[in-house]
């Protein structure tokens, strides 16, 4: 969340930010409530002062033997009014707190302004898309023909947007997971963590999934537990409520997890195949660092994600998201889009974001500067390194052969028992 004291002093800037983000946050309502709360508090203070003065007067009159009945009744009425106003103030504060959790992050000054994905800016490209001498097939046709993807049984076991991987398909998925984890832990300095796949409401709120995105999440009916939509949630919350030493930063975490998203607002998009699933696998990267270094850390994290595709020799491009397309909690985001031959276009495979102190403020995560100064909120970053299912799709479509077989990228072969090709 934002520093709401800063928001109070910069309503015009916040209004400009909301317009740039195409966000319908009720800023006027927040401002109205905040002003009402302050008026109520001032009234309470005035009444308390009057009550205290009256109490002293009662004591003085009692010593003088005077009747204090009327004055005591007046003081009692003041107490009742104070209680009513305290209750009103608490109710207003609760509404303000709920609204504050729905206010998006401020974009970094380097983020391009724009309305939607069409205003994103390409930063760089890597690799040349392969020129096929035959018509490339989509991954679902390749997978079904090879017997490594079973969409019908995924629907039978669950519902649409669930897929069963079998044989070489399951092995490739597992191989990609280990390949990514080894790369990030041995070459990029990340510490591997195994986290719960279920977290509580406080944890989901800390990273910004709640309350805004509740409809996109899966919740356990009988417990205060939610299935994680990404390992960003438990990884970033590992030090929630703590004050770290500056010498402990930066911290680099990575994890492989199943991820679960209902994606309630995306019905009808990418229904074929396994590009958009309710359950998918991902290797996630998270960083905790001091504010002064967070944008350098964002560049490094993005390059770590890119390295996966470079080793697999799959073309991609990097774009910086504009204000209107950027995620709720991000201050700046790079998307990595991989080349998919059948679609003849680039599709997102990783999103790397710097959230500044937005998440740390929500979860109360600070660090103590080495110079002994006042504790500050850490900056948090997260990025996919990568989405495994989409990487599998990219491998299948970019490495397909005319006979329907799939060549396994050289970098991946040690992770799949030396398998060089997927055939019938």
C-alpha positions, 0 to 999 in steps of 0.5 A: 500500500502507499503511505497514506500520509503522503497520499493526503498531501498529494491528492492531485498526483494520486488522481493523475496516477489513477487516470494513467492506470485507468483505475476507478479507485474512489479517491473523492470518497477517500478524501471525504472520509478522511476529512470527516474522520479528522473533523470527528477527532477534533470534535472528540478532543474538544469534548474530552477537554470540556469533560476534563474541565468539568470534572475538575469543576465538580471536584472543586464544588464538592469541596465547597459543599455545592450541588454538582448534580446538573454538572455531573449529568452534563459530564455524563452526556459528554461521555456518551457523545464521546463514545458515539463519536469514537465508534463513528471514528473507528467505523470511518477508519475501518472503511479508510483502511479497506480503501487504502488496500485497494489503491494501486502503486505509483508507477516509477518515473521511467514507466511509459504512459499509456492506455493498454497493451498497445502502448507498451514499449519494446526494449530489446529482442533476442534470437531470430524466429525459425523459418519453417519449410512446412506449416508449423502446428500448435502445441495441442496438436503436437502433444495429442499426436505424440500422446504426451498431452491429454486435454479430455482427461484433464476436463474429466478429472477437473474441468476445462483449463486443466491438462494431463501430461504423460510420458515425455510431456511430464518428463519435459515439464519436470526437466524444465523445472530442475533446469531453471532451479539449477540455473538460478541457484548455481549461477544467479545467486538465488536460494531455493525455498520450498513453501506451502501451497496454501496461505492465509488471508494475511499473507495474501493481503501482504502481497496485494492479491487480497482484497482486490483479486479475490474472485481470481483465487481459489479458497478453502471453504472451511479454513482461512486458507487460499491456494497460491496463485504464484510463489511470489506470495509465500516467498515475499512474506517470509520476512513479513512483520520483521525488521532485518539488518541492512547487512542481511540484504539483498535476499534472493529467493526462488521456488518451484510451485504449482500455481492456481488461478481462476482467472474469472475475468479472462473467460474465452481467451486462449481456451485451446491447449494449455497456454492459460490454465487454472493450475500451472507450474512456475519457478518464481524469483523474489528479491528483498533489497534496500530502496537505492538498489531496487531498480538495478536489481530489477534489471538483473532479475529480468536478465536472469529470466532471459537467460533461461530462454537464451540457453534453450535458444528460443527467440523472445523480446522484452517490453516495458509495460505502460501505466495502463497495462501494469499490475496493481502492485508494481512500480515498474514491470518488464514482460518477456514474451516468447516467440510462438510459431503457430500464432506467429507472434510473441506471448508473455512467458515472464513478468518481472516487477519492482514493487518498491515499498508497496508490499513491504508497507502492507506486511510491515517488513523493514530493515535497520540501516547500517548507519543506525538511522530510522528503520525503513521499508525494504523494496520487494521484487518478483519475477517468473523464471519461468512459467514452466508450462508456457516454456514447454509450449515454446519448446514444442512449437519452436523445436517441432519437426515436419514428421510431428516429432520434437527435438529436445534443446541441448541445454535441456537434455541432461535433465531428461535422461539424455533424450534428444527427440520426442517421437511416437 
